[in-house]
Amino acid sequence: MLHVNEFTWITLAISGFVAAFVDSTVGGGGLISLPALLFVGLPPAAALGTNKLAGTMSAVTSTLSYLRSGKVNYRLVGPVFPLGIIGAAAGAIVVHHLPSAFLRPLVLVLLIAVAAYTLVKKNLGLNPNRQDLPRHVFVWAGLAALVIGFYDGFFGPGTGSFLMMVFVLLGFDFVNASGNARTINFASNIGALVAFVSLGAVHYVAGLILGVSMVLGALVGSQFAIRKGVRYVRPIFIGVTCLVIAQQVYTLVVR
């Protein structure tokens, strides 16, 4: 059982703020928060569940910020929101019975493709935001919510990058894509958290310490993205995606 001392409080508080700032802007906060939970002594299964508790607190904060600023497309995100919940709950249940490590090479390839495509397409996500919503946009957004939601509950690294890229490719600028992606990520956090709670894989004290600091980080990060605009968000998106790639390469080599 994890003993929550002063060192644990400080580690989780600092890590949570930084993780949520990054996550609410472009995704990828789990790159910071999950290792922090493992560092303070939580076993992997409990770290995953506890991270989802804190991540849900962060996600609801950043989602509300984007909603209040008009950076979430209600007509699109509303209908596909439940699919993110269902997908993530299924993924969290499956990962309890199957190892997820076999996904790592595939995820690495996909992340490299996302980063490379964003670098090559200089105007990607910088054009005027999409206004029309033809049927195929709903189909692709729904499929992404279900599949990436499942992936988030099952494995997780790069979820924010994948969701952001989907909405950018569907014609949204980086800030609106971030708002839509954070909302769907909120859905996947809910689904995964419910599953982890039912499996008894959540350390509530550590989760709440991390979660409170992540709420503060999410407030600052989402406002940064909204106020600074797409030209600031794009390089952060590329940088965080590259960091996730480096972390996945390191894990593959070391393990």
Residue pairs with C-beta under 8 A, 6 or more apart in sequence:
2 8
2 40
2 41
2 42
2 46
2 203
2 205
2 206
3 41
4 205
4 206
4 209
7 40
8 40
8 41
8 206
8 209
9 209
11 36
11 39
11 40
12 36
12 37
12 40
12 206
12 209
12 210
12 213
13 209
13 210
13 212
13 213
14 213
15 32
15 33
15 36
15 210
15 213
16 33
16 36
16 54
16 58
16 209
16 210
16 211
16 212
16 213
16 214
16 217
17 213
17 214
17 216
17 217
17 220
18 32
18 217
19 29
19 30
19 31
19 32
19 33
19 36
19 58
19 214
19 217
20 29
20 33
20 58
20 61
20 62
20 213
20 214
20 215
20 216
20 217
20 218
20 221
21 29
21 217
21 218
21 220
21 221
21 224
22 28
22 29
22 31
22 32
22 221
22 236
22 240
23 29
23 30
23 55
23 58
23 59
23 62
23 160
23 214
23 217
23 218
23 221
24 58
24 61
24 62
24 65
24 182
24 217
24 218
24 221
24 222
24 225
25 178
25 221
25 222
25 224
25 225
25 233
25 236
25 237
26 160
26 161
26 164
26 178
26 225
26 233
26 236
26 237
26 240
26 241
27 158
27 159
27 160
27 161
27 163
27 164
27 178
27 181
27 182
27 185
27 237
27 240
28 158
28 160
28 161
28 240
28 241
28 243
28 244
29 55
29 58
29 160
29 214
30 51
30 55
30 156
30 157
30 159
31 157
31 240
31 243
31 244
31 247
33 51
33 54
33 55
33 210
33 214
34 47
34 48
34 51
34 156
36 210
37 46
37 47
37 50
37 51
37 206
37 210
38 44
38 47
40 206
42 50
42 203
42 206
45 96
45 201
46 201
46 202
46 203
48 95
48 156
48 196
48 201
49 193
49 196
49 197
49 199
49 201
49 202
49 203
50 201
50 202
50 203
50 204
50 206
50 207
50 210
51 207
51 210
52 92
52 189
52 192
52 193
52 196
52 202
53 193
53 196
53 202
53 204
53 207
53 208
53 210
53 211
54 207
54 208
54 210
54 211
54 214
55 189
55 193
55 214
56 186
56 189
56 190
56 193
56 211
57 211
57 212
57 214
57 215
58 211
58 214
58 215
58 217
58 218
59 182
59 185
59 186
59 189
59 218
60 186
61 214
61 215
61 218
61 219
61 222
62 182
62 186
62 218
62 219
62 221
62 222
63 72
63 179
63 182
63 183
63 186
65 218
65 219
65 222
65 223
65 226
66 72
66 178
66 179
66 182
66 183
66 222
66 226
67 179
67 183
69 179
69 226
71 175
71 176
71 178
71 179
71 226
72 176
72 179
72 180
72 182
72 183
73 133
73 172
73 176
73 179
73 180
75 133
76 133
76 137
76 138
76 141
76 180
77 141
77 180
77 183
77 184
79 138
79 142
80 138
80 141
80 142
80 144
80 145
80 184
81 145
81 183
81 184
81 187
82 187
83 142
83 145
83 146
83 149
83 187
84 145
84 146
84 148
84 149
84 184
84 185
84 186
84 187
84 188
84 191
85 149
85 187
85 188
85 190
85 191
86 146
86 149
86 191
87 145
87 146
87 147
87 148
87 149
87 150
87 151
87 152
87 153
87 188
87 191
88 149
88 150
88 152
88 153
88 187
88 188
88 189
88 190
88 191
88 192
88 195
89 153
89 191
89 192
89 194
89 195
90 150
90 153
90 191
91 149
91 150
91 151
91 152
91 153
91 154
91 155
91 191
91 192
92 153
92 154
92 191
92 192
92 195
92 196
92 199
93 153
93 195
93 199
94 150
94 153
94 154
95 153
95 154
95 155
96 195
96 199
96 201
100 154
100 155
101 255
103 151
103 154
103 155
104 155
104 248
104 251
104 252
105 252
107 155
107 157
107 158
107 248
108 245
108 248
108 249
108 252
110 158
110 162
111 158
111 161
111 241
111 244
111 245
111 248
112 245
114 158
114 161
114 162
114 165
114 241
115 238
115 241
115 242
115 245
117 124
117 165
118 124
118 125
118 165
118 234
118 237
118 238
118 241
119 238
124 168
124 234
125 168
125 172
125 173
125 174
125 177
125 230
125 233
125 234
125 237
126 173
126 174
126 230
126 231
126 234
127 171
127 173
128 173
129 171
129 172
129 173
129 176
130 137
130 170
130 171
130 172
130 176
137 170
137 171
140 166
140 170
141 166
141 167
141 170
141 180
144 162
144 163
144 166
144 184
145 184
145 187
145 188
148 159
148 162
148 163
148 166
148 184
148 188
149 184
149 187
149 188
149 191
151 159
151 162
152 159
152 185
152 188
152 189
152 192
153 188
153 191
153 192
153 195
157 244
157 247
157 248
158 241
158 244
158 248
159 185
159 188
160 181
160 182
160 185
160 240
161 237
161 240
161 241
161 244
163 180
163 181
163 184
163 185
164 174
164 177
164 178
164 181
164 237
166 181
167 176
167 177
167 180
167 181
168 174
168 177
172 180
173 230
174 230
174 233
174 234
174 237
175 225
175 226
175 229
175 230
175 233
178 225
178 233
182 222
193 202
196 202
224 232
225 232
225 233
